[in-house]
């Protein structure tokens, strides 16, 4: 066997050292990532459920043009849902807030001013939650306990402050993208193809084709055995934990 030259030995040593360094660096990066996701606060994106339960929700910030049609379709298919209005929508359309609650649907808050709430301090967050909830409660007579951050924007401070003040923070795992004015068929396909047990579906009350998509969504999913319930009936009450994907689980 030929002896390696000094130059060859140096090359081999360098390759080994680089390999060791890469392994160490990868380990450190994984450790950092694991630590980050283990400590970062997450809202509820979906819920671990054995039953085929799902929730459909509607954010309300602009207009009511299609809201009557939404309510008609949900009544026809016996679906109850959750609406998340901002304060200025609630105050502008109190008759619709009353109509929605009388139809058996529930309300969470979507904030007061539709701000990026991760940029707010705790007193500002509390003000947003309190004022928007009071506007809803004044009309419905029912306490608001759910909160969806505008733009899906959150941080630990927002989640901690909301929970400390009695709100569960709700996101979604199925985005209809109805705000992009997709066709009714495209909206329905997106929702139907992504739903699983415990899913939370995001829609908007004033989406151009949202109401048109509901018959196909409801018919298809109900035929598959799914039942639509308000989010407050889908989520798990204490004790629970939320995994790294935002899925809520009951503590065992």
C-alpha positions in Angstrom: 0.0 0.0 0.0 1.4 3.4 -1.0 2.0 5.8 1.8 0.1 9.0 1.7 2.1 12.1 1.1 2.2 14.9 3.6 -0.1 16.9 1.3 -2.6 14.0 1.1 -2.6 13.6 4.9 -3.3 17.3 5.3 -6.2 17.0 2.9 -7.7 14.0 4.7 -7.3 15.8 8.0 -9.0 18.9 6.7 -11.9 16.9 5.3 -12.4 15.1 8.7 -12.2 18.4 10.6 -14.8 20.0 8.3 -17.1 17.0 8.7 -16.8 17.1 12.5 -17.5 20.9 12.4 -20.6 20.4 10.2 -22.0 17.7 12.5 -21.5 20.0 15.6 -23.0 23.0 13.8 -26.0 20.9 12.7 -26.5 19.7 16.2 -26.4 23.2 17.6 -28.8 24.4 15.0 -31.2 21.6 15.7 -30.9 22.3 19.4 -31.7 25.9 18.9 -34.7 25.1 16.7 -36.0 22.6 19.1 -35.7 25.0 22.0 -37.3 27.8 20.0 -40.4 25.7 19.1 -40.6 24.2 22.6 -40.8 27.6 24.2 -42.6 29.8 21.6 -46.3 30.3 22.4 -48.7 29.2 19.8 -52.4 29.8 19.3 -54.8 26.9 18.4 -54.6 26.1 14.7 -56.6 22.8 14.9 -57.7 20.3 17.5 -56.9 16.6 18.0 -60.3 14.9 17.7 -61.3 11.3 17.3 -64.7 12.5 16.1 -65.2 14.0 12.7 -65.8 17.5 14.0 -64.7 20.7 12.2 -65.3 24.4 12.5 -65.9 27.1 9.8 -65.2 30.7 10.8 -65.7 34.1 9.2 -63.6 37.2 9.8 -65.7 40.3 9.5 -64.0 43.7 8.8 -65.5 45.0 5.5 -69.1 45.1 4.5 -72.1 42.7 4.7 -73.0 42.3 1.0 -73.0 38.5 1.2 -73.7 37.8 4.8 -77.4 37.1 4.4 -76.6 34.4 1.8 -74.0 32.9 4.2 -76.7 32.7 6.9 -79.2 31.2 4.5 -76.8 28.4 3.4 -75.8 27.6 7.0 -79.4 27.4 8.1 -80.2 25.1 5.1 -77.4 22.7 6.0 -77.8 23.0 9.7 -74.3 24.4 10.3 -73.3 26.6 13.2 -70.1 28.6 13.0 -68.0 31.3 14.6 -67.8 35.0 13.4 -64.8 37.2 14.3 -65.7 40.8 13.8 -63.6 43.9 14.5 -65.1 46.6 16.7 -65.8 49.1 13.9 -67.7 46.4 11.9 -69.7 45.5 15.0 -70.7 49.1 15.6 -71.5 49.7 12.0 -73.7 46.6 11.6 -75.4 45.9 14.9 -78.4 44.5 13.1 -76.2 41.8 11.6 -74.6 41.0 14.9 -78.1 40.5 16.3 -79.2 38.4 13.3 -76.1 36.2 13.5 -76.4 35.5 17.2 -80.2 34.9 16.9 -79.4 32.3 14.3 -77.3 30.3 16.8 -73.8 31.3 15.7 -71.1 32.5 18.1 -68.8 35.5 18.2 -65.1 35.9 18.9 -63.3 39.1 18.6 -61.0 40.1 15.8 -59.6 43.1 17.7 -60.8 46.7 17.8 -58.8 48.4 15.1 -57.4 45.5 13.0 -53.8 46.3 13.9 -50.7 44.2 13.8 -51.0 43.4 17.5 -47.6 41.9 18.0 -46.4 45.5 17.7 -48.5 46.6 20.7 -47.6 46.5 24.4 -49.8 44.7 26.9 -52.0 47.6 27.9 -52.7 48.3 24.2 -53.5 44.7 23.6 -55.9 44.6 26.6 -57.6 47.8 25.3 -58.1 46.2 21.9 -59.6 43.0 23.4 -61.8 44.8 25.9 -63.3 47.4 23.7 -64.0 45.0 20.8 -65.5 42.4 23.1 -67.7 44.9 24.9 -69.1 46.1 21.6 -70.2 42.5 20.8 -71.4 41.7 24.3 -73.6 44.8 24.4 -75.6 43.5 21.4 -75.5 39.7 22.0 -75.5 39.6 25.8 -73.0 36.8 25.6 -69.4 36.8 26.9 -66.6 36.7 24.3 -63.9 34.2 25.0 -62.3 33.7 21.6 -59.8 36.0 19.8 -58.3 35.8 16.3 -55.4 38.1 15.7 -55.6 40.3 12.6 -53.4 39.1 9.7 -52.6 36.0 11.7 -50.0 38.1 13.5 -48.9 37.2 17.0 -46.1 36.8 19.5 -45.6 35.5 23.0 -46.7 38.8 24.6 -50.0 38.8 22.6 -50.8 35.2 23.4 -49.9 35.5 27.1 -51.9 38.7 27.5 -55.0 37.3 25.7 -55.0 34.1 27.8 -54.4 36.0 31.0 -57.5 38.0 30.2 -59.7 35.0 29.5 -59.4 34.6 25.7 -58.3 31.5 23.7 -56.3 32.6 20.7 -57.5 31.0 17.5 -55.8 30.6 14.1 -56.7 28.1 11.4 -55.2 25.1 9.5 -57.4 25.4 6.4 -57.3 28.7 4.6 -60.0 29.2 1.9 -58.1 32.1 0.4 -61.6 33.5 -0.4 -60.3 37.0 0.0 -58.4 36.5 -3.3 -61.8 36.3 -5.1 -61.2 32.7 -6.1 -64.1 31.0 -7.8 -66.6 29.2 -5.7 -65.3 25.9 -7.0 -61.7 26.7 -6.2 -62.6 27.8 -2.7 -64.6 24.6 -2.1 -61.7 22.4 -3.5 -59.2 24.1 -1.3 -61.3 23.5 1.8 -62.4 20.0 1.0 -59.0 18.8 0.1 -57.3 20.1 3.3 -59.9 19.3 6.0 -59.3 16.7 8.7 -60.7 15.9 12.1 -60.5 19.0 14.3 -59.8 21.5 11.4 -60.6 25.2 11.7 -61.5 26.7 8.4 -60.8 30.4 7.7 -63.3 32.4 5.5 -64.5 36.0 5.3 -68.1 37.1 5.5 -67.6 39.5 2.5 -65.7 37.2 0.2 -66.9 37.6 -3.3 -67.7 33.9 -3.9 -67.6 32.5 -0.4 -71.4 32.1 0.0 -71.5 30.3 -3.4 -68.9 27.8 -2.2 -70.7 26.8 0.9 -73.2 24.3 -0.6 -70.4 22.2 -2.2 -68.3 22.4 1.0 -71.2 21.5 3.3 -72.6 18.7 1.1 -69.3 17.1 0.4 -68.0 17.1 4.0 -71.3 16.1 5.6 -71.5 13.2 3.2 -68.0 12.2 4.4 -69.3 12.2 8.0 -68.1 15.6 9.2 -70.1 17.7 11.6 -69.7 21.5 11.8 -69.6 23.0 15.2 -68.7 26.4 16.6 -65.1 26.8 17.7 -65.9 26.9 21.3 -67.4 23.4 21.0 -64.4 22.1 19.0 -61.6 23.2 21.3 -60.6 21.3 24.4 -61.0 23.0 27.8 -58.2 22.8 30.3 -56.0 20.8 30.8 -54.5 20.7 27.3 -51.3 21.3 25.4 -50.5 22.7 22.0 -47.9 20.8 19.9 -45.3 22.4 17.5 -47.8 22.5 14.7 -50.4 24.4 16.7 -52.6 21.4 17.2 -54.4 21.3 20.5 -54.4 18.0 22.5 -56.0 16.9 25.8 -53.6 16.2 28.6 -53.5 12.5 29.4 
